[in-house]
Amino acid sequence: MGVEKLLEKAKTRFSMSDVEKGEVEAVSVISVDELSQLIDRHLEEEVATLKSKLSEAESRLASMDTDDGGLERAAAEAAMEAEAAALEAKAAAELRAERAEAKLAELEAGGGGRQDEDLAALKEELAALKAENEELKQKLADGEGGGGDDETVTEEDHSRAARLAQALLEDVVAEDEDRARGALEEGCFREVFAEAIEAARSTYNRRTSAAVRAERDHWDEAIEALG
């Protein structure tokens, strides 16, 4: 929920002049406490979403078990924790910006009784928060690719990518091994398990740098190796 939605819930829809003209019988009023409660509920929803994503990622990690699973799991956990921290920081920055915008709207409407210098300071704070939020968004976008395209790729990077692809596909097979083996024998594994494969591939892409993926397609190689 953005600040526009919050203000839509919180703003008074009619002025006193509407009451004086007889167009409405009463004016709806929201207190600062009520506005704070709206924002706090939004924060709780954001935190719950982050916890859900983190739980799903931990479940995937728990199923990873290869010969070098310890190293692979540690690397994946570190990446996951960094992503979760970035998401949490982004959510916090957005909430601070929403609070500032709500206060700014109140002041500009003349409801806060604050001085002009306070209004200017709040605008400056809001600009800084928006800049911080944009920076966090960019960091998250950069993290989705697993790193920059200009990074140096090593054989160990390729080895880790190959092990990760193999582990993720083995997880897909383990979900319904009999059916998976049958599909592999009939040559229709990709079609039968298309949804699970796509989800696993998304995880592979998040955990493998674009530079590694550009040099070699470990994902398709891992699928071919299954059959």
C-alpha positions, 0 to 999 in steps of 0.5 A: 500500500503506497502513501496515496492509498494511505492518504485516501483512507485517512484524508477528510473528504469534506471541508467545513464549508461543505457542512455550512452549505448543508451539502453534508451533515458531518465531517469525517476526521482522522486522528494522528493516532489512527493514521499511525495505526494505518501505517503500522498495519502496513508495516506488519503486512510487509514484514509478514511477506518478507518472513514468508519469502525467507521461509520458502528460501530456507525450505529450498536450502534444506533440500540441497544435498550434493557432494559439496553441499556444505559450500554450496549451501553456505553460499546460497544462504549468504546470498539469501540473507543479503537479499532478505536484508536488502528487502527489509531495508527497502521496506523500512525506507518506503515506510519512512517515506510514507510517514513523511509524505503523510505529515507533509500532506497534513502540513500543506493542508494547514492541519498541523500548525507547524512553521514554514521552516518545519515544512521545508525541513520535512520536504528535505527529509522526504527528498532524502528518503526517496533518494535512499529508496531509489538506491535500495531499489537499484541494489536489489535490481543488481542483486537479482542478476547475481552480479555485474556482467563485467566480473571475472568468471573463474572455473570455480564459478562454473563449478558452483553453477553446475552443482547448483543446477544439478542440486535444484533439478534433483530436488524436482525429481525427488518431489515425485521420483517415480513419475519423474523417472518415467518422464525421463525414460519417455523423453517428456520430463521438461513438459511434465514438470514444466512448472517445477523446472521453471521455478527451479530455474528462476532460483538458479538464475538468481543465484548465478551471475549473468556473466557465468550464464552468458559463458555456459549454459549449465542449466540445460547441461544438467537437464540433459545429464538427467536423461 
